[in-house]
Structures are given as C-alpha cells and as structure tokens.
C-alpha cells in the first residue's frame, strides 16, 4: 500500500489533481452553456421558462459527470507519461491533450449544428471512388493529426509552450470554479423539480 501511495505522490499532487480536474471541467461546461443559451428560448417557447431552466440544470449536471469521467481517464493516462516529469509538466501535458480533443469534438458538433455538409461535387467523387469511407477518414486524419501532433511536439520541445499552458490553466481555473457553482445550482433545481 505504501508503494502505491509513493507512486501516486510522485505522479500527482493534490494541487495538480485539482488543476487537472478544473481543466477537464472547463470545455464541457463552456460547451454546455453555449448550447443551453442557444436552446433555452426554443424550449421556453414550446413549454415554459421553468422547463427551460430544468433542461439547463440537467445539462450542467451531465457536464459535471462528463468532467469527472474524463478526469479519471486522464489521471490513469498520466501514469503512462515519463516518470521524470514533474507534476506541473504532466498536468499541463494532459490538459493540452484534453483541450485539443475537446476542441475537435466541439468543431464536429458545430458542423452538425450549422448544417455544414460536403459539396455535391465532393459527394459525387466519394460515391464514384468505390472507397468513400477510406477517403473521408484519410481527409479527416490529414487535418486532425497535425492539429494534435504539432502542439504536442511544441510542448515537448519548448519551455514557452509549457509556461503558456500553465498560465492558461491558472486563468481558466477561476472561471471553471464559477461553472461548478452552476452545477450546484443545477443540482438544487433538479431536486426541487423532482420533489415538487
């Protein structure tokens, strides 16, 4: 048991874990709030304002649950990083991976929300190619891989990138704590709605 605690302390500190959790919570809560503000008037028109508040509350709680699950995955992933890395470097690296991945998740949802489709010529080319999925995956990977690999490369090679990420995480932490307050408010709203 002592060896396990020693490994955990070398890999993470309490402050490092808290910082990583806040970084995990930020993109999920930001995206949830963007979608809530987009949909709240529509829901209020179809039903009433209290139902719109309830939808927002459920969204915030779901964002919290997503944040916790992704945080746990990242903590486990952190054990695969080099042992010689200090806690702050490990947390910054995991935060970079998280922010890049969630950014691409948001972009893919924006394509759907804004109804952005491939052009007719592109669809025709893919249909006639005989291997449409292969071309779609190759095209997607040609864009996504460099957008992940290049920031990771610069992080590994540049102290400035590491310092930039640390400063970014510090700035996002205060905002994320405010988002967590919204989670508590959302939980209270859900309890009140289900009791009443």
N, C-alpha and C positions, 0 to 999 in steps of 0.2 A: 504494500500500500504506500509506503514511504517513497519507493522508486517512482510510482505513478504520479504522486504529488510533485516530486522533483522535476519530472519531465514536463508537467503542466506549468510549473513556475518558470522554467527556462523558456517555454514556448510563449506563454502569455502572462500578463499581469492583470489585475482587476481593472486598472485604468485602460489597458489595451483592449480587454474584452468589452468594456463599456463603450469605448470609442468605435470598435468594430460593430457593435450592435446598433449604435446610433447611425452609423454609415449604412448599415443594412436597412434600417427603417426609413431613411430619407427618401430614396427613389420610390418605394412602394406607396408611402403616404403622399408624396407630391403628386404622383400619377393618379391616385385615388381622388385627391382633392380636385384635380383638373377635371376628371370625369364627373365628379359629383356636381361641380359648378356648371358643367356642360348639360347635365341631365336633370338638375333639380327643378327647373322651371317646367320642363316637359312632364315630370312626374306630378308636380303640384297641379298642373292643368288637368291631367287625367283623373286625379283623385283629390287630394288636398295637401296643404302645406305640411301637416303633421306626418303624413305618409312619406313625403319627400325628405323630411328630417330623419325618419326611420330608415329610409334607404341609405342616406348618408352615414348614419350611425353603423349600420351593418357593413358598409364599405370600409369604414375606418377600422372596425374590429377585424375584418378579413385582412386588411393591410397589416395589422399588427401580427396576426397569426402567420402570414406570409413572411414577415420580417423575422420572426422567431425561428421559423423553419430554415430560412436561408442562412440566418446567423449560425445555427447549429451545423449546417453543411459546411460553411466557411471555416468554422472552428476546427472541424475534422480535417478539412483541406489544409489548414495551417500546419498540421503535423507533418505534411509532406514537403514543406518548404525547408531550405537548408538550416541546419541546427545553429550555424554560426551567426545567423541573422539575429539582430536584437529585436525585441518585441515591437518597437515602433516601426521598424522596417517591414516586419511580417504583416502587421496590421495594415500598413499603407499599401503593400502589395495586394493583399486580399481585397482591400477596398477598391483598388484600381480595377481588379478583375470584376468585382461586383458592379461598379459603376458602368463599365463598358458593356457588360452583359445586359444590364437593365436598360441602358440606353438603346441597345438594339431591340429589346423587347418593346419599348415604347415606340420606336420607329415602325416596327411591323404592325403595331396596333393603329398607328396614325394612318398607315396606308389603307387599312380597312375602314377607319372612321371617315377619312376624306374620300373614300371610294376611288382610290388610285389604282388603276389597272394597267396591264401591259397594252401596248398599242396593237391595233389589228394586224399590222404587218409582222410584229413580233410573235403574236399568237399563231398566225398563219405559218411562219417559219418553223416554230416549235412543233406544230401539228404535222408538218410535212417532213420534219427531220427524222422521225422514227424513234427518237430518244428524247422526248421533251423534258422529262424529269432530270435526265443527266445534264442537259444544258441549263436548266433552271438552277440546279444545285451548283454547277460549276460557276455560273454567273454570280450567284449569291455568295459563294465562298470567295470568289475573286474580290468582292467588296468587303466582306466581313473579316476575313483572315488578316489582311493588312491593318484594318482598323483596330484589331486586338493585338497583333504581334508588334507593331511599331511602338505603341505606348508602353508595352511590357519591356521591349528592348531598351527604350529610353529610360525607363525606370531602373532597369538593371545596370545601366551604364552611367547614369547621370545623377549626381547628388542633388542637382537643382530640381529634378522631377520628383525625387523623394521629398524634398522640403516643400515643394508646391503641394503635393498630396497631403502632407501633414497639415499645412495651413488650411487647405480646403476642408479637411475633416474637422478641424477646430471650428471653422466658420459654420459648417453645416450642423454641428452638434447642438448649438443653441436653438436653431430653427427646428431641429428634429425633436428636441425636448418639448417644444410647443406643440408639435404634431402628436406626441404621446399624451399630452393633456387632452387633445381632441379624442384620443382613444378612450380615455377615462370618461369623458362626457358622453361619447357614443355608447359605452357600456351602461351608463346610468340611463340613457334614453331607451336602450333596448329593454332593460329591466322594467322601467316604468311602463313601456308599451305592452310588455307581456303580462304585467300584473294587472294593469287597468283595462 
